[in-house]
């Protein structure tokens, strides 16, 4: 879930084409011969509708599939990329979708398989009860999808979860129901900060722009409003977070997060202890050091996990800095020698990490 309040921007009036105005003024000026006469004018910038036009998921993932669950009407939508290495199984935050990992997946798939699931009530997933976002139900959903995909012999799995999805990843690991679990990577969610922010969450959700006349407008608002900082990622991820409301003749949010408030506290209570108790290699990515609570501070000082501060990003690190995020995932796999079956594999290379600050001295890099 978004952890900071966004001021609503007026939907109309965002498209101010200053280039057209400037070109009109210049067209009225007399032509003056000069040494620069042969230099072409700067071409006009793209219109707002072009700049924020949706991008197709196929430019990032290789395929998509719906996994229908027996004895139910539930069908979970999954995006997949890559053919070799362990499976990086990605769980998005509240209000996002599996396409939140699209841009980073296009980098990670060169070294590992990537699977990004639309959680219940999100994206293209359809269930009998989209509002049941209890932590128990979402954990069962993840294990059910893994079972449907891989049967009784799953490959090595690295669970990656952002925000709400990070909580789901930690709880899945704590269940010890996934023997092939080889790593746990949590993105910008800490128990103390998350619980403290819950009292403000309803106001944060209600302060968002609620209706959009077009998908382009929604993408533009998400970028100009500050919730996402990478335009390309927004162009591929935002459309999956919307649905068209025929009664209102506009686009609205796909996920009804306001109606799931009864489950919010359950996502985060006991999260830090569960994270620390997981026996697999662990990596915590944060957008700010103020998000670390006391339990995790002590655990990090004791070397129980690796923590990385990723600069110049907002809450959605995987979207705002997809290259750095992909680098971290690939190096996490390499450093911990995670192969397709949980054994050492060669061929992973350490990538450039110019925008990262490492906060753990207990691990070798």
C-alpha positions in Angstrom: 0.0 0.0 0.0 1.1 3.5 -0.6 2.8 4.9 2.5 2.7 8.6 1.8 -0.3 10.9 1.1 -0.6 12.3 -2.4 -2.3 15.6 -3.1 -5.0 15.3 -5.8 -4.2 17.0 -9.0 -6.9 18.4 -11.3 -7.4 16.0 -14.1 -8.0 18.7 -16.6 -5.4 21.2 -17.4 -2.4 18.9 -17.2 -1.8 19.1 -20.9 -0.2 22.5 -21.5 1.8 22.3 -24.8 4.3 25.1 -24.4 6.2 24.1 -27.5 3.2 24.7 -29.7 2.8 28.2 -28.2 6.5 29.0 -28.7 6.5 27.7 -32.3 3.5 29.9 -33.1 5.3 33.0 -31.8 8.5 32.1 -33.7 6.5 31.7 -36.9 5.5 35.4 -36.7 9.1 36.6 -36.5 10.8 37.7 -39.8 13.4 35.3 -41.1 17.0 36.4 -40.4 19.9 35.0 -42.3 22.6 33.7 -40.0 25.3 31.0 -39.7 22.8 28.9 -37.9 20.1 29.1 -40.5 20.7 25.5 -41.6 20.4 24.1 -38.1 16.9 22.4 -37.8 14.5 23.6 -35.2 14.1 21.4 -32.2 11.2 19.1 -33.0 8.0 19.6 -30.9 7.8 17.5 -27.8 5.3 14.6 -27.7 1.8 15.4 -26.7 0.7 14.4 -23.2 -1.4 11.5 -24.7 1.7 10.1 -26.5 4.1 10.6 -23.5 1.8 8.7 -21.2 0.4 6.1 -23.6 0.2 2.6 -22.2 2.9 0.1 -23.0 2.2 -3.6 -23.7 3.3 -6.1 -21.1 4.8 -8.3 -23.9 7.7 -5.9 -24.2 8.8 -7.0 -20.7 7.4 -10.5 -19.9 7.4 -13.5 -22.3 4.0 -14.9 -21.6 0.9 -14.8 -19.4 -1.4 -17.5 -18.1 -4.5 -18.0 -15.9 -4.3 -20.8 -13.3 -7.8 -22.0 -12.5 -8.2 -23.5 -9.1 -10.1 -26.8 -8.9 -13.4 -26.8 -7.0 -13.7 -23.0 -7.2 -14.2 -20.2 -9.6 -10.9 -18.7 -8.8 -8.5 -17.9 -11.6 -5.1 -16.4 -10.8 -3.3 -14.4 -13.5 0.5 -14.8 -13.8 3.1 -13.1 -15.9 6.3 -15.1 -16.7 9.7 -14.4 -18.2 13.0 -16.3 -18.6 13.8 -19.9 -19.1 16.8 -20.7 -16.8 17.8 -20.3 -13.2 15.8 -20.2 -10.0 12.3 -18.7 -10.0 12.0 -15.2 -8.7 8.3 -15.2 -7.6 7.1 -11.6 -7.3 4.2 -10.4 -5.1 3.0 -6.8 -5.6 1.7 -4.3 -3.1 -1.9 -3.3 -2.3 -3.4 -1.5 -5.3 -0.6 -2.5 -7.7 -0.5 -5.6 -10.0 2.1 -8.1 -11.2 3.1 -5.6 -13.9 4.6 -3.5 -11.1 7.7 -5.8 -11.7 7.5 -5.6 -15.5 10.5 -3.3 -16.3 12.8 -5.0 -13.8 11.7 -8.5 -15.0 13.0 -7.6 -18.5 16.4 -7.4 -16.9 16.2 -10.2 -14.3 15.0 -12.8 -16.9 18.5 -12.8 -18.5 19.7 -14.6 -15.3 16.6 -16.2 -13.8 13.0 -17.0 -14.4 10.6 -14.4 -13.2 7.0 -15.0 -12.2 4.7 -12.1 -11.2 1.3 -12.9 -9.8 -1.8 -10.7 -9.7 -3.0 -11.2 -6.1 -6.6 -11.6 -5.2 -8.7 -8.5 -6.0 -6.0 -7.1 -8.3 -5.1 -7.0 -11.9 -6.6 -9.8 -14.1 -7.1 -12.3 -11.3 -10.7 -13.2 -10.6 -11.9 -14.9 -7.4 -15.2 -15.7 -5.7 -14.4 -13.1 -3.0 -12.0 -10.3 -4.2 -12.4 -8.5 -0.9 -10.9 -11.3 1.3 -7.4 -9.9 1.6 -6.7 -11.6 4.9 -3.1 -12.6 5.2 -4.1 -16.3 5.6 -6.1 -16.3 2.4 -3.4 -14.5 0.4 -0.8 -17.0 1.7 -2.9 -19.9 0.7 -3.4 -18.3 -2.7 0.3 -18.1 -3.3 0.9 -21.7 -2.2 -2.0 -22.8 -4.4 -0.6 -21.1 -7.5 2.8 -22.5 -6.9 1.3 -26.0 -6.6 -0.7 -25.4 -9.8 2.4 -24.3 -11.6 5.0 -26.8 -10.4 3.2 -29.7 -8.8 5.1 -31.5 -6.1 8.6 -30.7 -7.5 8.9 -26.9 -7.5 12.3 -25.4 -8.5 14.2 -23.2 -6.2 12.0 -20.2 -5.3 13.2 -16.7 -4.3 10.1 -14.9 -2.9 10.1 -11.2 -3.6 7.4 -9.0 -2.1 6.6 -5.3 -2.2 4.7 -3.6 0.7 1.6 -5.8 1.2 3.1 -8.4 -1.0 6.2 -8.3 1.2 4.1 -9.2 4.2 2.6 -12.1 2.2 6.1 -13.3 1.2 7.2 -13.3 4.8 4.2 -15.1 6.0 4.5 -17.7 3.3 8.1 -18.3 4.3 7.1 -18.6 8.0 4.6 -21.4 7.1 7.5 -23.6 6.1 5.2 -25.1 3.5 7.6 -24.4 0.6 10.6 -26.8 0.9 12.3 -25.3 -2.2 12.3 -21.7 -0.8 15.8 -20.5 -1.3 15.6 -16.7 -0.6 13.4 -13.9 0.7 13.5 -10.4 -0.6 11.2 -7.7 1.0 10.7 -4.3 -0.5 10.0 -1.2 1.6 7.8 -2.7 4.3 8.6 -2.7 8.0 6.2 -3.7 10.8 6.6 -0.6 13.0 6.3 2.0 10.3 3.5 0.1 8.6 1.3 -0.2 11.7 1.9 3.4 12.6 0.7 4.5 9.2 -2.6 2.5 9.3 -4.4 5.3 11.1 -3.8 7.6 8.1 -4.4 5.0 5.4 -8.1 5.6 4.8 -7.4 9.4 4.4 -4.5 8.6 2.0 -6.6 6.4 -0.1 -9.5 8.8 -0.3 -7.2 11.7 -1.2 -6.2 10.0 -4.5 -7.8 11.0 -7.7 -10.7 8.6 -8.0 -11.9 8.9 -11.6 -10.0 9.2 -14.9 -11.4 10.0 -18.3 -8.7 7.9 -19.9 -5.9 5.5 -19.1 -3.4 8.1 -20.2 -4.8 10.5 -17.6 -4.3 7.9 -14.9 -0.7 7.3 -15.9 -0.1 11.0 -16.0 -1.6 11.6 -12.6 0.5 8.7 -11.1 3.7 10.3 -12.3 2.9 13.9 -11.7 1.3 13.1 -8.4 4.5 11.4 -7.3 3.3 7.9 -6.6 5.5 6.6 -9.4 8.7 8.2 -10.7 9.5 6.1 -13.7 7.3 7.0 -16.7 8.0 3.7 -18.6 7.1 1.6 -15.6 4.0 3.6 -15.0 3.0 3.2 -18.6 3.0 -0.6 -18.3 1.9 -1.0 -14.7 -0.9 1.6 -14.2 -3.4 0.2 -16.8 -3.7 -3.1 -14.9 -4.7 -1.2 -11.7 -7.8 0.2 -13.4 -11.2 -0.9 -14.6 -13.8 0.9 -16.7 -17.0 1.8 -14.8 -19.8 1.9 -17.3 -22.1 3.7 -14.8 -19.7 6.5 -14.4 -18.3 6.5 -17.9 -14.7 6.6 -16.6 -11.9 4.5 -15.2 -11.7 3.7 -11.5 -9.3 1.6 -9.4 -9.5 -2.1 -9.8 -8.7 -2.9 -6.2 -11.2 -1.8 -3.5 -8.7 -1.3 -0.8 -11.0 0.9 1.3 -13.3 -2.1 1.8 -10.5 -4.4 3.1 -9.6 -2.3 6.2 -10.4 -5.2 8.6 -7.4 -7.1 7.3 -4.7 -4.3 7.3 -3.4 -4.8 10.8 -3.1 -8.5 10.2 -0.7 -7.9 7.3 1.9 -6.4 9.5 1.6 -7.6 13.1 4.6 -9.8 14.0 6.1 -9.2 10.6 9.6 -8.4 11.9 10.0 -11.5 14.0 8.7 -13.7 11.2 11.2 -12.1 8.8 14.1 -12.6 11.1 13.1 -16.2 11.9 13.1 -17.3 8.3 16.2 -19.6 7.8 16.8 -18.7 4.2 19.0 -15.8 3.0 17.2 -12.5 3.4 17.4 -9.0 1.8 15.4 -6.0 2.9 15.3 -3.0 0.5 14.3 0.4 1.9 13.6 3.8 0.3 14.5 5.5 3.6 16.3 4.6 6.8 13.5 6.0 8.9 11.5 3.0 8.0 13.6 0.6 10.1 12.0 -0.5 13.4 13.8 -1.5 16.6 13.5 -5.3 16.1 15.0 -5.1 12.6 17.7 -2.7 13.7 18.9 -5.2 16.2 18.6 -8.0 13.8 20.6 -6.1 11.1 23.3 -5.3 13.6 23.5 -9.0 14.4 24.0 -9.9 10.7 20.7 -11.8 10.4 19.9 -10.2 7.1 21.3 -7.9 4.4 19.7 -4.4 4.2 20.1 -2.0 1.3 19.0 1.6 1.0 18.1 2.5 -2.6 18.5 6.2 -3.2 16.2 8.5 -5.1 13.1 6.3 -5.1 9.7 6.4 -3.6 7.7 3.5 -2.0 7.7 1.4 -5.2 11.4 0.8 -5.5 11.0 -1.9 -8.2 9.2 0.6 -10.4 11.2 3.8 -9.7 14.6 2.2 -10.0 14.1 -1.0 -12.1 17.7 -1.3 -13.1 19.0 -1.1 -9.6 16.3 -3.4 -8.4 17.2 -6.0 -11.0 20.9 -5.7 -10.1 20.1 -6.4 -6.5 18.0 -9.4 -7.3 20.6 -10.9 -9.6 23.4 -10.3 -7.2 21.4 -11.7 -4.3 21.0 -14.9 -6.3 24.7 -15.0 -7.3 26.0 -14.2 -3.8 23.9 -17.0 -2.2 24.7 -19.5 -5.0 21.0 -20.1 -5.7 20.5 -22.3 -8.8 17.4 -23.8 -10.3 17.4 -26.6 -7.8 18.9 -24.7 -4.9 22.5 -25.7 -5.7 25.4 -23.6 -6.8 25.3 -22.4 -10.4 27.9 -20.5 -12.4 27.2 -17.7 -14.9 25.8 -15.0 -12.7 27.8 -11.8 -12.9 27.9 -8.9 -10.5 26.4 -5.8 -12.1 27.2 -2.1 -11.5 25.7 -0.7 -8.4 26.2 3.0 -8.6 23.0 4.1 -6.9 23.0 1.8 -3.9 24.2 2.2 -0.3 24.9 -1.0 1.5 24.1 -1.0 5.2 25.4 -4.4 6.2 29.0 -5.1 7.0 28.4 -8.7 8.1 28.1 -10.1 4.5 30.6 -10.4 1.7 29.7 -8.8 -1.6 
